[in-house]
């Protein structure tokens, strides 16, 4: 596990997340690159609507996401 602490107060833990391997990171990066090809094929207005919807969802759930 990797623990991230507050840089101004090292005793305050911000989060703890599982560590990963280089191979796992490369796999995720390859998947993201492949997904981008499909994203790029969408018309700009469609991409804009999707991004706007994600923004609304983040705003609506900001308290839960902050925890």
N, C-alpha and C positions, 0 to 999 in steps of 0.2 A: 504494500500500500504506500501511496505517496501522500504526505500531509503538507498542505499549503497553510502557511501562517501569515498573520498580519505583519507586514514589514516594519510597522512602528511599534508592535507589541508582539514579540515572538512567542509569548505564551498563549496568545489567542489563535486558536485553530479556525481557519476559514472553511476548509473542506478537506476531506480525505477521499482519495480516489484510487482505484486499482492501477498499479503500474502496468505498462505494456511493453511488448517487445518491438524491435525494429521491424520484424516481419509483419506484425499486426498493423503497425502504422503504414507500411508500404501497401498492404492489402486495402486498407481504408482509402488511401490516396488514389489507388488505381480505380476503385469503385467510384470515387467522387469524379475522377476524370471522365470515366465512361458515362456517368449520369449527366455531366455537363453537356455532352454531345446532344442528348435528348432535350435538355433545357434550351439549348441554343436554337433548336429547330422550332420551338414555340414562337408564335408571333409576339412582338414586343408588348402589345396591349394585354395579351393573356398573361405574360410574365408579370406585368405591372399589377394586374388584379390579384395574382397569387401572392406577390410580395405585400400588397396592401392588406390582404386577408390575414397573412401571417402577423403583420404589424398589429392589426386589431386583436388577434388572439393573444399576442404577447401583452398588449395593454390591458385587456380584460383579465388576464391571469397573472399580472405582475406581482401581486402579493405572494401567491403560491410559488411562483418561479423564483422569487427572492429568497425563499427558505431553503 
